Amino acid sequence: MATLTLANQLTLVRLLLVPVLVILVIYGYPGWALIVFIIAGVTDGLDGLIARRSGGPTSLGALLDPMADKLLLVSTFVVLTMPGLDLVNRLPIWLTVLVISRDVIIVLTVAVVNLALERFTFPPSNLGKIATFVYILTGSLTLLFNYLGRPSVLVDVAIWAALAVTLASGFHYIVHAARLVNR
Protein backbone atom coordinates (compact mmCIF):
# COMPACT_ATOMS: atom_id res chain seq x y z
CA MET A 1 0.00 0.00 0.00
CA ALA A 2 1.28 3.47 -0.89
CA THR A 3 2.03 5.76 2.01
CA LEU A 4 0.84 9.34 1.88
CA THR A 5 3.99 10.85 3.35
CA LEU A 6 4.53 14.56 3.93
CA ALA A 7 6.55 14.69 0.71
CA ASN A 8 3.67 13.07 -1.22
CA GLN A 9 1.20 15.49 0.38
CA LEU A 10 3.30 18.42 -0.85
CA THR A 11 3.31 16.92 -4.34
CA LEU A 12 -0.49 16.66 -4.18
CA VAL A 13 -0.65 20.32 -3.15
CA ARG A 14 1.42 21.16 -6.24
CA LEU A 15 -1.02 19.20 -8.40
CA LEU A 16 -3.94 21.09 -6.85
CA LEU A 17 -2.23 24.45 -7.48
CA VAL A 18 -2.12 23.85 -11.24
CA PRO A 19 -5.78 24.67 -11.97
CA VAL A 20 -5.58 27.60 -9.53
CA LEU A 21 -2.63 29.03 -11.48
CA VAL A 22 -4.42 28.61 -14.81
CA ILE A 23 -7.62 30.24 -13.53
CA LEU A 24 -5.68 33.17 -12.05
CA VAL A 25 -3.90 33.86 -15.35
CA ILE A 26 -7.09 33.53 -17.40
CA TYR A 27 -9.04 35.88 -15.13
CA GLY A 28 -6.28 38.49 -15.06
CA TYR A 29 -4.65 38.10 -11.66
CA PRO A 30 -0.96 37.92 -12.65
CA GLY A 31 0.35 38.76 -9.17
CA TRP A 32 -1.59 35.95 -7.54
CA ALA A 33 -0.62 33.62 -10.41
CA LEU A 34 3.05 34.41 -9.77
CA ILE A 35 2.62 33.72 -6.05
CA VAL A 36 0.92 30.37 -6.78
CA PHE A 37 3.72 29.47 -9.23
CA ILE A 38 6.35 30.30 -6.58
CA ILE A 39 4.50 28.26 -3.94
CA ALA A 40 4.31 25.34 -6.38
CA GLY A 41 8.06 25.66 -6.98
CA VAL A 42 8.77 25.70 -3.25
CA THR A 43 6.67 22.55 -2.75
CA ASP A 44 8.71 20.90 -5.51
CA GLY A 45 11.96 21.64 -3.70
CA LEU A 46 10.58 20.71 -0.29
CA ASP A 47 9.02 17.39 -1.32
CA GLY A 48 12.34 16.16 -2.70
CA LEU A 49 14.28 17.35 0.35
CA ILE A 50 11.80 15.78 2.77
CA ALA A 51 11.72 12.51 0.81
CA ARG A 52 15.53 12.24 0.87
CA ARG A 53 15.74 13.02 4.58
CA SER A 54 12.98 10.60 5.56
CA GLY A 55 14.36 7.47 3.96
CA GLY A 56 13.96 8.09 0.26
CA PRO A 57 11.14 8.55 -2.18
CA THR A 58 8.12 6.26 -2.11
CA SER A 59 6.77 4.48 -5.17
CA LEU A 60 3.79 6.86 -5.07
CA GLY A 61 6.10 9.86 -4.93
CA ALA A 62 8.18 8.51 -7.81
CA LEU A 63 5.01 8.54 -9.93
CA LEU A 64 3.39 11.73 -8.64
CA ASP A 65 6.39 14.07 -8.55
CA PRO A 66 7.34 14.02 -12.25
CA MET A 67 3.64 14.09 -13.18
CA ALA A 68 3.11 17.18 -11.02
CA ASP A 69 6.18 18.87 -12.50
CA LYS A 70 5.10 18.20 -16.08
CA LEU A 71 1.51 19.24 -15.44
CA LEU A 72 2.60 22.49 -13.79
CA LEU A 73 5.05 23.43 -16.54
CA VAL A 74 2.86 22.38 -19.47
CA SER A 75 -0.18 24.17 -18.00
CA THR A 76 1.89 27.30 -17.37
CA PHE A 77 3.26 27.30 -20.91
CA VAL A 78 -0.18 26.67 -22.45
CA VAL A 79 -1.93 29.43 -20.48
CA LEU A 80 0.89 31.90 -21.18
CA THR A 81 0.51 31.11 -24.90
CA MET A 82 -3.27 31.50 -25.10
CA PRO A 83 -4.48 34.26 -27.41
CA GLY A 84 -7.15 36.62 -26.20
CA LEU A 85 -5.73 37.09 -22.71
CA ASP A 86 -4.57 40.53 -21.63
CA LEU A 87 -0.90 39.54 -21.31
CA VAL A 88 1.94 41.95 -22.02
CA ASN A 89 4.34 39.03 -22.38
CA ARG A 90 3.15 35.90 -24.14
CA LEU A 91 5.02 32.70 -24.91
CA PRO A 92 5.09 31.88 -28.62
CA ILE A 93 2.95 28.94 -29.68
CA TRP A 94 5.89 27.30 -31.45
CA LEU A 95 7.80 27.12 -28.16
CA THR A 96 4.88 25.61 -26.27
CA VAL A 97 4.33 23.06 -29.04
CA LEU A 98 8.04 22.11 -29.02
CA VAL A 99 8.21 21.79 -25.23
CA ILE A 100 5.10 19.59 -25.11
CA SER A 101 6.27 17.56 -28.13
CA ARG A 102 9.64 16.95 -26.49
CA ASP A 103 7.93 15.58 -23.38
CA VAL A 104 5.54 13.42 -25.41
CA ILE A 105 8.44 12.02 -27.48
CA ILE A 106 10.40 11.21 -24.31
CA VAL A 107 7.42 9.47 -22.68
CA LEU A 108 6.63 7.51 -25.86
CA THR A 109 10.26 6.50 -26.32
CA VAL A 110 10.49 5.24 -22.74
CA ALA A 111 7.20 3.36 -23.14
CA VAL A 112 8.25 1.73 -26.43
CA VAL A 113 11.67 0.71 -25.09
CA ASN A 114 10.11 -0.73 -21.93
CA LEU A 115 7.36 -2.59 -23.79
CA ALA A 116 9.43 -3.81 -26.74
CA LEU A 117 12.69 -4.71 -25.04
CA GLU A 118 12.95 -4.80 -21.31
CA ARG A 119 12.42 -2.60 -18.30
CA PHE A 120 14.86 0.28 -18.37
CA THR A 121 15.01 3.20 -16.00
CA PHE A 122 15.60 6.58 -17.54
CA PRO A 123 16.85 8.83 -14.78
CA PRO A 124 16.71 12.53 -15.66
CA SER A 125 19.84 13.65 -17.46
CA ASN A 126 21.70 16.81 -16.57
CA LEU A 127 20.34 18.38 -19.75
CA GLY A 128 16.83 17.37 -18.73
CA LYS A 129 17.34 19.00 -15.32
CA ILE A 130 18.68 22.13 -17.00
CA ALA A 131 15.66 22.14 -19.31
CA THR A 132 13.30 21.97 -16.33
CA PHE A 133 15.16 24.85 -14.67
CA VAL A 134 15.01 26.95 -17.85
CA TYR A 135 11.27 26.22 -18.22
CA ILE A 136 10.65 27.30 -14.62
CA LEU A 137 12.72 30.44 -15.20
CA THR A 138 10.83 31.19 -18.43
CA GLY A 139 7.46 30.76 -16.71
CA SER A 140 8.56 32.81 -13.71
CA LEU A 141 9.91 35.70 -15.77
CA THR A 142 6.84 35.75 -17.99
CA LEU A 143 4.52 35.77 -14.98
CA LEU A 144 6.64 38.41 -13.21
CA PHE A 145 6.73 40.84 -16.12
CA ASN A 146 3.02 40.29 -16.81
CA TYR A 147 2.43 41.26 -13.18
CA LEU A 148 4.65 44.34 -13.64
CA GLY A 149 2.70 45.13 -16.80
CA ARG A 150 5.67 45.69 -19.06
CA PRO A 151 7.51 43.78 -21.76
CA SER A 152 10.99 42.55 -20.97
CA VAL A 153 13.97 41.44 -22.97
CA LEU A 154 14.59 38.89 -20.19
CA VAL A 155 11.43 37.07 -21.26
CA ASP A 156 12.70 37.03 -24.86
CA VAL A 157 16.09 35.67 -23.74
CA ALA A 158 14.37 32.99 -21.65
CA ILE A 159 12.23 31.99 -24.64
CA TRP A 160 15.31 31.47 -26.82
CA ALA A 161 17.11 29.65 -24.00
CA ALA A 162 14.08 27.37 -23.61
CA LEU A 163 14.17 26.64 -27.35
CA ALA A 164 17.87 25.77 -27.24
CA VAL A 165 17.58 23.50 -24.20
CA THR A 166 14.43 21.83 -25.58
CA LEU A 167 16.22 20.86 -28.79
CA ALA A 168 19.44 19.82 -27.02
CA SER A 169 17.76 17.75 -24.30
CA GLY A 170 15.30 16.17 -26.74
CA PHE A 171 18.14 15.11 -29.00
CA HIS A 172 20.11 13.83 -25.99
CA TYR A 173 17.22 11.63 -24.81
CA ILE A 174 16.78 10.18 -28.31
CA VAL A 175 20.50 9.34 -28.57
CA HIS A 176 20.45 7.82 -25.08
CA ALA A 177 17.42 5.65 -25.92
CA ALA A 178 19.04 4.55 -29.19
CA ARG A 179 22.16 3.44 -27.29
CA LEU A 180 20.03 1.38 -24.90
CA VAL A 181 18.16 -0.24 -27.77
CA ASN A 182 21.39 -1.11 -29.60
CA ARG A 183 22.88 -2.88 -26.57
PEJO-V660282 format. One record per helix or strand of 3 or more residues. SS is the DSSP state (helix for helix, strand for strand). FROM is the first residue (numbers start at 0). LEN is the number of residues. Records with the same first field share a line. If there is no record, write none. Layout:
SS=FROM-LEN / FROM-LEN
This chain:
helix=5-21 / 29-24 / 58-21 / 92-24 / 125-23 / 152-30
